[in-house]
Amino acid sequence: MEIRLAQEQNLIEVIYIVRECAQQLMEKGVRNWHNTQSDYADISKDISNNYVYLVSIKKVPIGTITLKPDDSDTNKTNIDRLAIFPHFQRRGYAKALIDFAIAEASKKGSTAVRGTVPCNNKSLCQLLEEKGFKNLGASGEIPNEMVKILFEKELDKSL
């Protein structure tokens, strides 16, 4: 497995992976993905800013993650668009990406890593808790499937 910064020529691959995962989640009842899918321009801008990473196996992209400074506190890193192509899920790649996110954020001097999860995506909530993230509670408004849970992991400054 290789994790590397995405390049502009990887834009379509990133979009494809994110959309396939979004479709799968919507089929499972995680409804708010249709409102949070990033568009071409958002992902392109994040690639230009060196925030988007691709996960590949034998040079074939199978996943992606976006790591960027938090809008309200630039000392914190946000995890966004964590997506593993459905065929490759449940093989530990998401865990590896979260570990990668923690290490990258620490290298860049972040004090914490954050992410929001749809309240009905129980498996991702459980994964983040297993990785030491604290559930900071829900935010959002009705309807319930639009409520997101904020997770945060404080980083060890001695790393």
DALINBEL-V707500 format. One record per residue. N is the residue number from 1. RES is the residue in three letters. PSI is psi in whole degrees, 0 to 359 (none if undefined). OMEGA is omega in whole degrees, 0 to 359 (none if undefined). Layout:
# DALINBEL-V707500
n:res:psi:omega
N:RES:PSI:OMEGA
N:RES:PSI:OMEGA
This chain:
# DALINBEL-V707500
n:res:psi:omega
1:MET:136:178
2:GLU:136:174
3:ILE:125:182
4:ARG:160:176
5:LEU:137:175
6:ALA:147:176
7:GLN:165:181
8:GLU:325:180
9:GLN:351:177
10:ASN:1:185
11:LEU:311:182
12:ILE:321:178
13:GLU:315:179
14:VAL:312:180
15:ILE:317:181
16:TYR:314:180
17:ILE:313:181
18:VAL:316:182
19:ARG:323:177
20:GLU:318:178
21:CYS:320:178
22:ALA:315:179
23:GLN:316:179
24:GLN:316:180
25:LEU:320:178
26:MET:323:177
27:GLU:333:178
28:LYS:359:178
29:GLY:3:176
30:VAL:92:194
31:ARG:336:189
32:ASN:358:178
33:TRP:327:181
34:HIS:340:178
35:ASN:347:185
36:THR:0:179
37:GLN:133:178
38:SER:149:177
39:ASP:176:182
40:TYR:312:184
41:ALA:318:180
42:ASP:312:182
43:ILE:319:178
44:SER:316:179
45:LYS:317:180
46:ASP:325:175
47:ILE:316:179
48:SER:327:180
49:ASN:6:180
50:ASN:42:177
51:TYR:344:188
52:VAL:134:179
53:TYR:150:175
54:LEU:142:173
55:VAL:129:181
56:SER:150:171
57:ILE:122:183
58:LYS:45:177
59:LYS:9:177
60:VAL:118:180
61:PRO:129:180
62:ILE:353:182
63:GLY:169:180
64:THR:157:174
65:ILE:145:176
66:THR:129:179
67:LEU:115:180
68:LYS:159:180
69:PRO:143:177
70:ASP:138:181
71:ASP:325:184
72:SER:342:181
73:ASP:99:185
74:THR:354:174
75:ASN:357:179
76:LYS:147:179
77:THR:133:177
78:ASN:135:170
79:ILE:130:179
80:ASP:157:176
81:ARG:43:173
82:LEU:114:184
83:ALA:130:174
84:ILE:128:180
85:PHE:134:189
86:PRO:319:181
87:HIS:336:184
88:PHE:6:179
89:GLN:163:179
90:ARG:33:178
91:ARG:9:177
92:GLY:1:182
93:TYR:322:178
94:ALA:319:177
95:LYS:317:179
96:ALA:322:178
97:LEU:323:178
98:ILE:317:175
99:ASP:317:178
100:PHE:315:180
101:ALA:317:179
102:ILE:314:180
103:ALA:316:180
104:GLU:316:180
105:ALA:319:179
106:SER:317:179
107:LYS:325:183
108:LYS:4:175
109:GLY:13:178
110:SER:150:178
111:THR:343:181
112:ALA:160:174
113:VAL:135:182
114:ARG:158:173
115:GLY:150:174
116:THR:144:184
117:VAL:135:173
118:PRO:139:186
119:CYS:336:181
120:ASN:16:173
121:ASN:74:187
122:LYS:323:183
123:SER:321:178
124:LEU:322:175
125:CYS:314:181
126:GLN:318:180
127:LEU:315:180
128:LEU:320:178
129:GLU:321:177
130:GLU:330:181
131:LYS:9:175
132:GLY:11:177
133:PHE:143:176
134:LYS:138:175
135:ASN:112:181
136:LEU:4:175
137:GLY:172:185
138:ALA:150:172
139:SER:150:179
140:GLY:180:183
141:GLU:174:177
142:ILE:142:8
143:PRO:159:187
144:ASN:324:183
145:GLU:349:178
146:MET:351:180
147:VAL:134:178
148:LYS:150:178
149:ILE:130:178
150:LEU:129:176
151:PHE:145:179
152:GLU:142:175
153:LYS:119:175
154:GLU:141:183
155:LEU:143:178
156:ASP:119:183
157:LYS:349:181
158:SER:356:181
159:LEU:none:none
